[in-house]
Amino acid sequence: MAEAATSAGLDELIDPAAPRRLLADGFLFTEGPAWSGTEHHLVFSDIPADSRWRWSAAGGAEEIARPTFKGNGMAYERDGSLLVCESVTSCLVRLRPQGEREIVAFHFGGKYLNSPNDIAVRSDGSIYFTDPSVGRWNNYIGCKRDVDLEFRPVFRVPPGGGALELVVAEDESDQPNGLCFSPDERVLYVNDTPRHHIKAFDVAPDGSLSRPRVFFEGLRPGEGEKGLPDGMKCDELGNVWCSGPRGVWVITPDARLPGIVEVPEPVGNLAWGGEEHRTLFLTSSTSLYAVETHVAGERLPGS
């Protein structure tokens, strides 16, 4: 059963007794789930295994790519192309439905990126992604090497491509990780793993960000607890669902915590999918889980 720390607010979003389905296990560290609305399947990464997997109700879990250059976060675009953050190459790439691989971004200011980690696509086709240095720390989730950039940024790719835009100050984050838009796309949330908090930024019509502020803090594990702020998504009501200690923290738009959906393994990331977009997929270390929610996930381009 799916365990949850309950409150009246959380009960409205998810049944604490909803069955948690184990869809697949035996992985090393799963990440980057993305739901395809056209193909009706989920893709996800097993980073240390250097592989990409697909899960569908009909076919179960199937390995579809190896090697993947330690692919991490992923997102679909409206035309069915898959965007992948690659740790080994320090590139953001696009995989076209026909199989072509395109490099979307790999440098800024004449220096190679750190290790693109997670990604969010806006409805206008612009792409936002975090670029922490964690993919350069070791050979388990990346490739051990020195960094070129002196900071860990958040970048934007304009609609249709073009030069990368630095959308936050260089010193804004320590290690930016998960990110997601509010349903109206007026706010971008970005979490910072070592600082154990989530920041919010106002999004202007031209895609620029302003008014950075700490939206929620305290995502710090207690004694004996596992899990850190990592993957993050919004539901259709604007609640932020963020991986953290004990499972997934559910945070309201006014920064209240109705409760935590507890998961037996640390959750790396999450994504909604399914026919009504009410199936929450959880990439949880060695396993892939799914749990049904009362609320639908925010509709993302390509989902």
Protein Blocks (a to p, Z undefined) as FASTA:
>chain_A
ZZddddfklmmmocfkbccddfbghifbdghiacdfklopacdddfknopacdddfklop
adfbdcehhpabddddfkopacdddfklopacdddfkopacdfbfceehiacfbdfbdcd
dfkopacddddfklmmbmklmccdddfbfcdcdddddehiaadddfbdfklpmbdcbdcd
dfklpaccdddfklopacdddddfkopaehiacfbghiaccehiacddfbdcddfkopac
dddehiacdddfkopafbacddfbdcfbdcdedjnopaccddehjaccddddfbdcddde
hZZ
